[in-house]
Amino acid sequence: MKRKLITFDWAIKRLLRSKANFGILEGFLSELLKENIIILDVLESEGNKEQCRDKFNRVDLKVRNSQNEIIIIEIQYDREYDYLQRIFYGVSKTALEYMEEGSPYAEITKVISVNIMYFDLGEGIDYIYKGTTSFIGLHQHDRLGRSEKQKQLFKQDNIELLYPEYYLIKINRFNDIAKDTLDEWVCFFKNEEIKDSFTAKGLKEAQEKLSIMKLPEEEQKAYEHYQDDLHYKASMFHLPL
């Protein structure tokens, strides 16, 4: 039986910044990153803007895991051909914003950029892509590693783990067949549906808290207006030139 749930982009704008609902985002991030994630705080960001017409849909989260990483979640409906550059800008800006003045470079906090996109970006047959930074020898084709002193300083063996990670989730490419718990989340993103058989972390809480019928009447009207606005934008995009 389907239950009518609000879209995830609306939820992250209006509901998921509340500590009472952190369990939903923690569940999604834990399934994506394959480790238990605990959200410490929602940081000030452009995602805190209230106007539904604002094209920026970003929330910065300070989370606790093995490296105390800062994670950026971006929800995007509008079509932007320069979106990849926008991701690069957002990650660079965040890394600098949360670096304490006068601190050594070794204390730069790693940033993970999670982008949930409701439009197609680039060419590719998959629906989830991960990007990292590595250094490959031009002649020997070996992968640059860390020295022993660097391993002691950073507590990591892999140089890639020092640099930002990028996740691109292309919702429209998903074929609606959930093969694992992360797919269950993608299915929810695409269809606003959580099947009774789904077992992914955070989805049961989302099923309880993101029901349209449980929203206050004022919030229901605001959500309906938001949906109408999205339909209008989609119609304008498909108008012939």
N, C-alpha and C positions, 0 to 999 in steps of 0.2 A: 504493500500500500504506500503510495507516494504522499509525502507531506509537503505542503507549500512552505518553502523556506526563503528568507531574503537572500539576495546575492551576496557573495563574499566581499565584493568591493564595497558595498554599502555597509556591511557589518564592520569592516575594518575602519571605515570612516566614523561610525557612530557608536558602536558597541564594544568592539574588541580592545579599545584602549583602556577599558575599565579593568582594574585588578580582579574584579569578581569573575571576569571572563577570560583571564589569561590562559586558563587550561585549554581553551580551543586552539589558540595560536601555538601554545607549547606542544600540543599534540601534533599539529601539522608539521612544525619545524623538526620535531623528533623523528617523524616518519621520513622527512626529506633528507635530513643529515645523518640518519642512522645512529643517533645517540640521544640520550635524555637531555632535553633542553628545559631550563627554568628561566622564566622572564623575571628580571629584577626591576625593570622600569621601562616606561615609554618615554623616549626623549623628545624634546621639542623638534619639530621638523615641518616641512611644507605640507605634510599629510594632515596636519592639524587644522588646515583651513576648512572653513565650514561651507563655503559655497559649492554647490553640487556641480556647477558648470566649470569649476577650476579643473584644468586637465591634469594637475599634479595630484596623484593619489598615493602618497608615500608615508610610511610610518617607520621611524627608527626605534629599534628595540635593543636595550642592553640586556643581554642574556648571560646566564652562567652555564658554562660547560667546562671542559678540561682546559680551555684557554681563555675563558672570560671574554669571548668575542662579542663584537657589536654586529648585529645583523640588520640589514635594510630590507624591508619588504615593500615592493612596489606593485600596485594594482593598476593596470592600464587598459582603458577601453579605446581611447582615441588612436587613430592610425598615424604613426610618425615614422618616416623613413630614416630619420637620424636617431632612432631610439637607442642604437648601440652606443653612439657617442654620448647620449644622455646618461646611460648607465655608467659609463666611464667617469663622467663629470660628477655624478652623485657619489660614487665610491670614493673618489679623490677628495671631494669636499668633506665627506664624513670622516675620513681618516685624519684630516687636519683639524677638524672641529673638536674632536675628542682626544687630541694630543695635548697634554699639559705643557704650558710654556716653560722652556728651559730643560725639558726632559730629554734623555738621549733617544736616538732613533730606535734603539732596541726595545723601547717601551711603546712603540706605535701599536695600537690595537688592530688586530686583523678585522677586516670587514667582509661579510658575505652578503652578496646582493641577490635577492630572490625576486624574480620578476614573473608575475602571473599575468599573462597577456591574452586578451580576448581578440587579438588580430594576428595575422600571419606575419612573421618577420623573417626575411631571408628565404633561402631555399633549403629544404631538408625534409626527410620523411619521418623523423622522430617527433615526439611531442615534448620531450624533456631533454635539454642540453645543459652540460656543465662545462664551464671554462676555467682554466687555471693558468698559471705562469710557470714555465720551465725554461732552462737554458741548455741547449743542445750544441755539441761541438760541430763546427763546420767541416772539419776534416775527419775526426775519429767518430763522430756521431754519438759520442757518449753524453750522458746526462750529468750536468754539474751537481756535485754533492757538497755537503758541509764539512768543514774541518772539525777536528775533535773539540777545539775551543768553542767553535760556533754551536756545536751540539750541546755543550754544557751551558752556554749562554741562553739558547732558545728552547732547550728541552725538547727539540724535535730533530729528526734525522733528515727529513725531506725539505728541500728549499721551497718547493711549491706551497708548503703550509704557511710560509711567511707572508705570502701575497694574497690579495683578494681572490675570492671564488665567486663565480657567477652562475646562477641557475636561471635558465629560461624555460618557462612552462607555457607551451603554446596550446591553450585550451581547445581551440577549434580543431586541432589535429587529433585529439583523443577520440578513439573509436568506440567509446562507451563500454568497453570490455575491461573490467577491473581484474587484473591478474595478481595484484598484491595490494598491500595496505596503502601505499602511496597513490596507486591508481584510484583507490576509493576516494581519496581526497580530490583528485583531479575530476572524478566523476561528479562529485558534489559541486566543484567550481563551475562545471559546465552546465549541469542540469538542475541545480538547487534541489537535489534529491539525495537522501541518505537511506539506503536500503537497510532493512532489518538485519540482513546477513553481514553487513559491514562491521569490521572489528578494529579499524584503525584508531590509534590514540586520538582523543579529542572529538571524534565524530559524534559520539553519543551525547556529549555535552552540547555540541553544536545543534544537534537535533532538538534538544530541549529548549535552548535559549534563542535560536534564530528563527523560530516560527513567526510568520507574519501576524497570525492571530493573537500572539502574546504581546505584540507591541502595543503601547498606548495609542489611542486613536489619533493623536496629533502626529506620532511617528509613522503610523500607517499611511496617513495622507501625504506626509513628506516623502515616503518611499514610493508611493504611487506616482507622485509628481516627478521623482527622479527617474522612474522607469519610462514615463512618457517622454522625458527629455532624451533618454538614450534612443528610443525608437525614432524620435525626430532627427537626431544626429545621423542614425543609420540611413534614414530615408534621403537626407540631404547628400550623403556620400554617394549614393547610387543614382542620383539624378544625372541625366545626360548633359554633357557640356554644350 
